[in-house]
Amino acid sequence: MARRLPDRNRFIVYNRIDIQNAFDFRQAPSMVATSPQKPWTPAFAWVGSGPTSTHIAVVLHGIWGSGRNLRSFCQGLAAQLPQWSLLLVDLRNHGESTDAPAPHTVSACAADILHLCQHLGIAPCALLGHSFGGKVAMQVLADPWPHLRQIIVLDTLPHLRASDDDGPAAIAKVLAALRSVPQPLAQRGDVVPLLLACGLDTSVAQWMTTNLRADAQGYRFKFDLDGVEAMLQSYFASDSWPLLRQVPPTITVDVVRAALSPRWTPEIVNAFAELPVQVRLHVLADAGHWLHVDNPLGLTRLMVTLLQPCAAVRP
């Protein structure tokens, strides 16, 4: 059931749906397959007035994150766009989105979001994704949702990254470190020195404290590491360039590159010039990969500029 959390400005409702026979798949895109089993849907939170808003954007986090991590940024964005509500989703195997069935792929994540929107009876006109969430957003282009008009991708590389030096090898290091942590932990902060001893950066080690939940025995990681590893394998093996080359004329794709991110090579940047005109590349100054943390005001101003034309058209 829904659980409403206190907030000084705009309410946020956290939810986890477990539904049975709740969908009408007759109008669903072909990526969704019917099943005799009850569909699985991810946990979510609303920022804004919820499903009654005239304009709705779905917001997707990256690996090791959750919707909560984007809450403060989304509250600031919603304050500038009062006609919008933002649906913050916990991707499978993250946050409160537990027990998701295999396969744990980028395509499965895109289908999860569609299931959730169908159940809520909403037709989002915008989709925002950071990092891994950006590839999920681009995957929606394989079978676009009705009423979808805009996709905003935050510092996500479209290409295959299986051979990147900072790709699978770096992630494998993090996974190995997390698997080495004995659980449960007595205190939330106990995870930091354990991860530092495995060679992780201080910022990453401290970030992982947000992914712990308390139970009667102590603290455990929220995410399913096996599921996350499968998601990452799918991410690195997913090539979004073909999808960007065939964007429908009714959809605009805005890709925001972090100016301080070293991952964007001249070859990748130049490749955007060959894409349809509705695929646009932007650069956010003074920001690394965590754009909403490094330059939240600049990102908010850019998001308002990008979303305002979409808001001018009632879905």
N, C-alpha and C positions, 0 to 999 in steps of 0.2 A: 504494500500500500504506500501511498505517498507520505513523505515525511517533510514537513515544512520547517525550515531552519530560520532562525531570526536573522534579519538583515536590516540595517538602518535605512537603506534607500529603496531597494527593489527586492521583492521576495524571490527566493530560490526554492524550488521544490525538487527534492531528490527522490527518485523513484526506481523501482526494479519491477518490471512486468513479467509475470509468468502467465501466459495466456493459452487458451485452448479454443480452437475453432473460431478465432476472432478475425480472420482475414477473408477478404474476397479477392482471390487471385485472378479473376477474369480480366481485370484491367492492369495487372501488374506487369512490369517489364520482364523479358524472358529470362533474366539472370536469376529470378526467384523460382524455385521448384516447389511444387506442392508436396506435402508429406503427410502421412497418417499421424505422425507424432506432432505434439504441440510445438509451435515455433519457439525458438529462443530469441529473446530480445535483450539489448544492453540496458544498463542503468543510465539514467539521465538526470539533468537538472535544468530548470528554466531560469533564465535571467530576463526579467521583463514581465509583461502581463500574461505570458503563456500562450496557449494555442488560439486564443481569441484575437491575437494581433493580426493586423492586415498584412504584415510582412514578417517572415520568419527566416532566420539563418541557422543552419546546423553548424556546430563548431566541433572540430575533431583534434584531439591532442596527438602527441608523438609517443614513441616507445618509452617506457618507464614513467609515463605521465598519467594524468587523469583529468577529467573535466574540472575538478577543483583547482588544478594548477592554473587554469585560464580564467578562473572566476573573477579575480580582481580586474584583470584587463577587460573582460567582457562587461563588467559593471560600468567601467568608465566609458566604454564604447556605447553601451545602451543609453547612458545619460546624454550622449550627443545625438542619438538616433531614437527618440522616444516612440516613434511609430513601429519600431522593430522589437521583436523578442528573439532571444538567442537560446537555442537548445544545445546545451553542453552534454556531450555523450562520453561515457566511459567505454572505450573500445574493449572488445573481448580480451579476457585475461588481464585486465587492468582495473584498478579502482574497485568498484562494487560489481563489475560485470564478470561474475564467476561462472564456472561450470558450462562454458560454451562448448558445443560439440565441434569435433573436427569436420572439415579441414580448417586449419588456422592460416588463412591466406588473405591477401589484400582483397581479392574478390569476395571472400566470405564476409569481410568487414563491411564492404560496400553493401552487400545484401542485408546485413544486420541493420544498417541505418535505414534502409528502405522498409524493412519489416516494422521497425519502430515508428516511422512516419505514417505508415498505413494504419497501424493500430491507433495512433493518436488522432488520426483523421486530419492530418495537416499536409499542406503542399508547399514545402519550403521553396523560396525563390532564390536562395543563396546558400552556398556551402563553403565553409572555411576550414582549411586543414593545415596543421603545422607538421613539418617533418614527415614521419610515417603517415600521419593524418592527411598530409597533402597528396600522397600517392593514392590513398583511399579515395580522396575527392576526385582526382583525375580518373580513377578507375570507373567512376560513375558515368564518364563519357562513353563507356562501352555500350551503355543502354540508358540514356538520360531520363531523369524523372520528369513527369509532367510538371509544368510551371517553373522548372529550374531555369533561371536566367543568368546566374553568375556563379563562378567558382573562383575562390581566392586561395592561392597556394603559397604558404609561407616557408621559404627557404628549403624547398624540396627539389632535388635534382631529378629530372625526368628519366635519365638514362639508366641502363643496367650498371650496377655498382659492384658486381661480384669480384672484380679485380682491383678495386680501389684499395690503396694502402690503409686509409682510415675507415674502411667499410667493415667487412666480415671479421678481419683480424682484431680490430678495436672492440667490436661487439663481443667477440669470443672471449676477450680478456675480461670484460664486465660480467658476462655470464658465468665464467669460471669463478670469479671473485664472489658473486652472489651465491653460487652453489656451495661455496666453502663455508658460508656463515652458519654456525650451529643455531638451530631454532628449537624452542623459543628463546628470546633474549630477555634478560631481566629488566633492562632499561632501553628505551628507544635509542639513546645516544650510544649504546654499546656497539652498534653496527659500524660507527665511523672508524675507530681504530682498526677494526678487523678488515675493513675494505682498504684503508690506507696501507696496511701491511701487505695487501695483495697488489699494490702498485697503482691503485686508482687515485685520481686527483682529489684534492680536498673538496672541491665543489661538487663532484659526482658523489663522493661518500656522504656528504651532508644532504644532498638531494635525495638519496635513498632513504633517509629517515622519514620522508613524507610518504613512503610506500610501505610503511609498517602499520599493522593494526594490532590492537591489544585483545587478548583473550584471557581466560582464567589462569593460563600458565605463563603468560608473558607476551612478547611481541613477535609477530611473524610477518613475512612479506605478504602483501596483498596479491601480487601477481602470480600466475602459473608460469614458472620458468620454462617448462617444456613447451607450453603454448606460445609464449613470447618468442622462444627460439624459432619455432616453426613460422611465426609471423615474419620474423626478420629474414629468414631464408626466402620467403615469398617476396618480401620487399626488395631485396638485393637482386632477385631474379626477374623483377617486373620492369618492363620497358614501357614508359608512358609516351614516348615520342610518337608512335603511330596514332595514339588517341588524340594528341595535340594537333596532328596534321589533318584530322578529320572532325574538328569541332563543328557542331551544327551552327548555322548562322544565327540562331536565336539565343545562343549562349556565349557569354564573354568569359574568358579565362585570364585572370590577372595573377601573374607569378611575381612574388616579392622576394628579391634576393637581398640577403644581409650583406652590407658593404664589407664587413670585416670577416666574412666567412671565406676560408681559403679553398673551399671545395669547387667554387665556380671558376672553371678554366676559361680562357678566351674562346676555345672551341665550342664550349657549351653555350656561352653567352651569344656568340655569333650565330649559332644554330637557330636561335629564336627569330632571326630575320627572315628565315625561310618558312615560317609558320603563317597560318591565316591571320588576317588583320585583327580578328577578335581575340587573338592570344597576345597579351601585352606583358612585357617584362619591366618591372620597376626595381629601383634600388633604394633600400632604406639605410641612410647614413648612420654612423655611430652605433652599429648593431652587429653582433655576431649571430650565431645560430639561434640563440634564445632572444628573438627580436622583441617579444612582448615584455621581457625583463630588462634588456639593455636600453631600449628606446621606446618605452610605452607611449609617450606623448606623440612622438613622430609616427608610430604605427597607427595610433588612434586617428590622427589627422588624415593619414593615407586611407585608412579603412572608411572613414566618413566620406571622403572624396569618391571612392570607388563604389560605395553602396548607395549613395544618394540618387544616381540615375535609375538604379533598380527600384528604389523606393518610390520614384515618380510614377511608376506603372503599377496600378493595383492588380494583384494576381487574380 
